[in-house]
Amino acid sequence: MFTFASVNQEECIACGACNSAAPDIFDLDDSGIASVIFAGDNNRGVTAIAEELQEELQDAIDSCPTQCIQLSDAPFA
């Protein structure tokens, strides 16, 4: 199963929960706002998250207090 992910950065409150749960998928900018970094995605949601990281991805989604992580079964762009 391929899952594409992106962060709605306008809703992100910079809590860092996603980065703590899935550091291979998410990183925080200088302001603490999250983005998808997996395989150089740059938060575009066009890179399928690897199958072996699906559990980490779910942990990040579950830990996000604003539910700003968006998922799709197809690329966003």
Helices and strands as residue ranges (DSSP letters): E 4-7, H 17-21, E 26-28, E 34-36, G 38-40, G 51-53, H 54-63, E 69-72
